[in-house]
């Protein structure tokens, strides 16, 4: 079963990689450093900090290393989760995101989200289902205002141990705009597959491929293929007996 799960997510990832490539789309590859920190406050409450930066490096349509590299995204998420039980949790968060980070055409976004997450185990494979509502205030460069928009996101993910130290992980997340007059309902997709190494009780590292695509027109997408490096740090502040 574990092998079949791995193949399913790998095949899904490959299909997503190639599904949106066409002459009208932009296809970039790059690097995606990430920090994932969390801490258990008590048996119910947990905080988390999730930060990343996205650096496209190569334009796959017409490579030019002297001009392709740029600072695409900076993302900072601060969240608080309440665990109703071992399987189900709810989370609220504030997010700051900046696109075209160090350039004159930067775009700032302030966002909150509310989410529900459900975890369960099938044949030693940990499965995660996550439904998130994003409330977004995205800067309009022409009016300098930030009108409120919203969307729903659904993620399905998995992880499974390879041995005592190494694990495999993958997820697929689809984004759906829910506000009136949206240019597209299905507007964005993220998919990830990686290997992780448990360094100790508090730290893990992951390395893998992240595919991000944004709909930019009726028949065009901005496809981004990143090599993602993630440091995962988990602390436990619960009182020990």
C-alpha positions as CSV (number, residue, x, y, z in Angstrom):
1,X,0.0,0.0,0.0
2,X,2.8,2.4,0.9
3,X,4.4,1.8,-2.5
4,X,1.1,2.4,-4.3
5,X,0.6,5.7,-2.4
6,X,4.1,6.9,-3.4
7,X,3.5,6.1,-7.0
8,X,0.1,7.8,-7.0
9,X,1.4,11.1,-5.6
10,X,4.5,10.9,-7.9
11,X,2.3,10.3,-11.0
12,X,-0.1,13.1,-9.9
13,X,2.8,15.5,-9.5
14,X,4.2,14.6,-13.0
15,X,0.8,15.2,-14.6
16,X,0.5,18.6,-12.9
17,X,4.0,19.4,-14.2
18,X,3.1,19.0,-17.8
19,X,-0.6,19.8,-17.9
20,X,-0.3,23.6,-18.1
21,X,2.8,23.9,-20.4
22,X,1.9,25.6,-23.7
23,X,3.3,28.3,-25.9
24,X,1.4,31.1,-24.1
25,X,2.6,30.2,-20.6
26,X,5.7,31.2,-18.8
27,X,7.8,28.4,-17.3
28,X,10.4,29.2,-14.7
29,X,12.6,27.1,-12.4
30,X,14.4,28.2,-9.2
31,X,14.9,27.7,-5.5
32,X,12.5,28.0,-2.6
33,X,14.1,28.2,0.9
34,X,11.6,27.6,3.8
35,X,11.4,27.7,7.6
36,X,8.7,25.8,9.3
37,X,8.6,26.4,13.1
38,X,6.0,25.3,15.6
39,X,5.6,25.0,19.4
40,X,3.1,23.1,21.6
41,X,1.8,25.5,24.3
42,X,-0.4,22.8,26.0
43,X,-2.3,19.7,24.9
44,X,-4.7,21.8,22.9
45,X,-2.9,24.9,21.7
46,X,-0.1,25.2,19.3
47,X,1.5,28.1,17.5
48,X,3.3,28.0,14.2
49,X,5.5,30.3,12.0
50,X,6.0,29.5,8.3
51,X,8.3,31.6,6.2
52,X,9.5,31.2,2.7
53,X,11.2,33.0,-0.2
54,X,10.8,32.2,-3.9
55,X,13.6,32.8,-6.4
56,X,13.0,31.9,-10.1
57,X,16.4,31.4,-11.7
58,X,15.9,30.1,-15.2
59,X,13.2,30.9,-17.9
60,X,12.6,27.5,-19.4
61,X,11.0,29.0,-22.5
62,X,14.1,31.1,-23.4
63,X,16.9,30.7,-20.8
64,X,19.0,33.8,-20.1
65,X,20.9,33.4,-16.8
66,X,21.9,37.1,-16.8
67,X,18.3,38.4,-16.6
68,X,16.1,35.5,-15.4
69,X,16.9,35.4,-11.7
70,X,14.7,37.6,-9.5
71,X,13.1,37.7,-6.0
72,X,9.5,36.7,-6.7
73,X,7.9,36.1,-3.3
74,X,8.4,36.8,0.4
75,X,5.8,35.1,2.7
76,X,5.4,35.3,6.5
77,X,2.7,33.3,8.3
78,X,1.9,33.4,12.0
79,X,-0.8,31.0,13.2
80,X,-2.5,29.6,16.2
81,X,-4.1,26.1,16.2
82,X,-6.6,24.4,18.6
83,X,-6.6,20.6,18.6
84,X,-10.0,19.3,19.3
85,X,-8.6,15.8,19.4
86,X,-5.6,13.8,17.9
87,X,-7.2,13.9,14.4
88,X,-9.0,17.3,14.0
89,X,-7.7,20.9,14.5
90,X,-8.8,24.4,13.6
91,X,-6.4,27.3,12.9
92,X,-6.5,31.0,12.5
93,X,-3.6,33.0,11.0
94,X,-2.3,36.4,9.8
95,X,-0.1,36.3,6.7
96,X,2.0,39.0,5.0
97,X,3.1,38.4,1.4
98,X,5.0,40.6,-1.0
99,X,5.4,39.8,-4.7
100,X,8.3,41.2,-6.8
101,X,9.9,41.8,-3.5
102,X,12.7,44.3,-4.2
103,X,11.4,45.9,-7.4
104,X,9.4,49.0,-8.2
105,X,6.3,46.9,-9.3
106,X,6.1,45.2,-5.9
107,X,2.6,44.1,-4.6
108,X,1.8,43.8,-0.9
109,X,-0.9,41.5,0.5
110,X,-2.3,41.3,4.0
111,X,-4.3,38.1,4.6
112,X,-6.0,36.1,7.3
113,X,-7.1,32.6,7.0
114,X,-9.3,30.1,8.9
115,X,-8.8,26.5,8.3
116,X,-9.9,23.0,9.4
117,X,-7.5,20.1,9.2
118,X,-8.2,16.3,9.6
119,X,-5.5,13.6,9.9
120,X,-5.8,9.9,9.8
121,X,-3.7,6.8,9.1
122,X,-4.2,4.1,6.4
123,X,-1.8,1.2,6.3
124,X,1.0,3.2,8.1
125,X,0.5,6.2,5.7
126,X,-0.4,9.5,7.4
127,X,-3.0,11.3,5.4
128,X,-4.0,15.0,5.8
129,X,-7.0,16.9,4.5
130,X,-7.0,20.6,4.9
131,X,-9.7,23.1,4.0
132,X,-8.7,26.8,4.2
133,X,-10.6,30.1,3.7
134,X,-8.4,33.0,2.7
135,X,-9.5,36.6,3.3
136,X,-7.3,38.7,1.2
137,X,-6.4,42.4,1.0
138,X,-4.2,42.6,-2.2
139,X,-2.7,46.0,-3.1
140,X,-3.9,47.5,-6.4
141,X,-1.0,49.2,-8.0
142,X,-3.2,51.6,-10.0
143,X,-5.4,52.8,-7.1
144,X,-3.1,52.0,-4.2
145,X,-6.1,50.5,-2.5
146,X,-6.4,46.9,-1.2
147,X,-10.0,45.6,-1.9
148,X,-11.2,42.6,0.0
149,X,-11.3,39.3,-1.9
150,X,-11.6,35.7,-0.8
151,X,-11.0,32.1,-1.9
152,X,-11.2,28.5,-0.7
153,X,-8.2,26.1,-0.8
154,X,-8.3,22.3,-0.5
155,X,-5.1,20.3,0.3
156,X,-4.6,16.5,0.4
157,X,-1.2,15.4,1.7
158,X,0.6,12.3,2.9
159,X,3.8,11.2,4.6
160,X,5.2,7.8,5.3
161,X,8.3,6.5,6.9
162,X,11.0,5.0,4.7
163,X,13.1,4.0,7.8
164,X,13.7,5.4,11.3
165,X,15.2,8.6,10.0
166,X,13.9,9.1,6.5
167,X,10.4,9.8,5.3
168,X,8.5,10.5,2.1
169,X,6.0,13.4,1.9
170,X,3.8,14.9,-0.8
171,X,0.8,17.2,-1.2
172,X,-1.6,18.7,-3.8
173,X,-3.5,21.9,-3.1
174,X,-6.1,23.6,-5.4
175,X,-7.2,27.2,-5.1
176,X,-10.7,28.5,-5.9
177,X,-11.7,32.1,-6.0
178,X,-15.1,32.7,-4.3
179,X,-15.7,36.4,-4.8
180,X,-17.9,37.9,-7.5
181,X,-16.4,38.9,-10.9
182,X,-13.2,36.8,-10.4
183,X,-11.2,36.4,-13.6
184,X,-11.1,32.7,-13.0
185,X,-12.6,30.3,-10.3
186,X,-9.7,27.8,-10.5
187,X,-6.7,30.2,-10.4
188,X,-3.8,28.5,-8.7
189,X,-2.3,25.1,-7.8
190,X,0.6,23.9,-5.6
191,X,2.1,20.4,-5.6
192,X,5.0,19.1,-3.6
193,X,7.0,15.8,-3.3
194,X,10.1,15.4,-1.1
195,X,12.2,13.3,1.1
196,X,12.7,14.3,4.8
197,X,15.3,13.4,7.4
198,X,14.7,13.4,11.1
199,X,17.8,14.9,12.7
200,X,16.6,14.7,16.3
201,X,13.4,15.1,18.4
202,X,13.2,18.8,17.5
203,X,14.6,19.2,14.0
204,X,14.0,17.8,10.5
205,X,15.0,18.8,7.0
206,X,13.2,18.2,3.7
207,X,14.3,18.6,0.1
208,X,12.1,18.1,-2.9
209,X,10.3,19.6,-5.9
210,X,7.6,22.2,-5.5
211,X,5.3,23.0,-8.5
212,X,3.4,26.3,-8.3
213,X,1.1,27.6,-11.1
214,X,-0.9,30.8,-11.3
215,X,-3.5,31.5,-14.0
216,X,-2.4,34.6,-15.9
217,X,-4.9,34.6,-18.8
218,X,-7.6,32.6,-20.5
219,X,-5.1,30.1,-22.0
220,X,-1.9,31.0,-20.1
221,X,-0.3,30.1,-16.8
222,X,2.8,31.1,-14.8
223,X,4.4,27.7,-14.1
224,X,7.1,27.7,-11.4
225,X,9.3,24.6,-10.7
226,X,11.3,25.0,-7.5
227,X,13.8,23.0,-5.6
228,X,12.6,23.5,-2.1
229,X,14.7,23.2,1.0
230,X,12.9,23.2,4.3
231,X,14.1,23.4,7.9
232,X,11.4,22.1,10.3
233,X,11.8,22.9,14.0
234,X,9.2,21.7,16.6
235,X,9.3,22.7,20.3
236,X,7.2,21.4,23.2
237,X,6.5,23.9,26.0
238,X,4.1,21.6,27.9
239,X,5.0,21.0,31.5
240,X,6.5,17.6,32.1
241,X,5.5,15.5,35.1
